[in-house]
């Protein structure tokens, strides 16, 4: 697929799908394999007036390891850095 078409999709997602407003922050949760598209989304968001774009990367294989090896207690605990995402989204 042409990069120009993918850029148009990114712009459409930011403007219509997310309905990002000027001076709004944006959090993107994405798999590391999608880094090229995420970069285009971040660019489209900044061009649309985002105050800040934060990207939280994940890796499906590492996530599966966590589910397999972590204790039940650790799975039920919300880390402080994840609580900060809520604060960021509400700013």
N, C-alpha and C positions, 0 to 999 in steps of 0.2 A: 504494500500500500504506500502511496506517495506521502512524503512527510508533510506536504502542504495540506493534504486532506486530513491527516491526523491532527495537525494544528487546528483545523477548523472544528474537528470533533471536540478537542480540548476546550476551545473557546465556547462552543455550544454548551458543553457540560457546566462550565463555570457560570455562564450568563443565564441559561434557561434551567438546567438541571439543578444546580445549587442555588441559583438566584442570588449570587454574591452581590452585596451592596458595597458602595464605596466606604472605606475605612473599617470594614469588617475584617476580623482575622479569619483564617481558614486553616483547619487541620485536615491533612490528607493521611489516611491510613492505607499503606500499600505494601505489597510484596516487593522484595528487592529486585525481582526479575522484571518489574514494570518501571524501572528507573527512568527510561527514556520518555515514556508517556507522562510520568509524574513530573518530570522537568517541564514538559510542555504545559501541564496543568498549572504548575506554579507560575510560569511565565504569564499565562492567560489570566490568572488571578491577580497578579501584580498589575498587569495592564488594565484590568477592570477596576483597580483602585483598592485592592486588599491592603490592609494596614500591615499584615504579617502573614506569612505562610509557614506553617509548621508541618513537617513531614515525619510521621512515625513509621519507620520501616519494620517489616517483619519478614520472617523466612518460614515457610510452611514446615520444613523439616525440623527446624529448631523448635517451633511451636509444638509439634507432635512429641518431641523429646520431653518437653516440659510437662505435657499431659501424662506421659508415660512414667516419668521418674520423680516428679514433685510429690510432696506429701499432700494429703487432703487439707491439712491446715493451711499450707502455703497457697493452695489453689483457692481457698476461701478468703484469703487476705488481699485487700486492695492496697498496693504499694502507694506511698506518698506521691511519687512522680506521676502515677495515673490520676490521682485526685487533682493534681495540678492541671491536667488537661481540661478538666471541667472548669476550673477557674479561668484558664486561657480562653476557652470557648465563650465564656460569659463576659469577657472583657470588651 
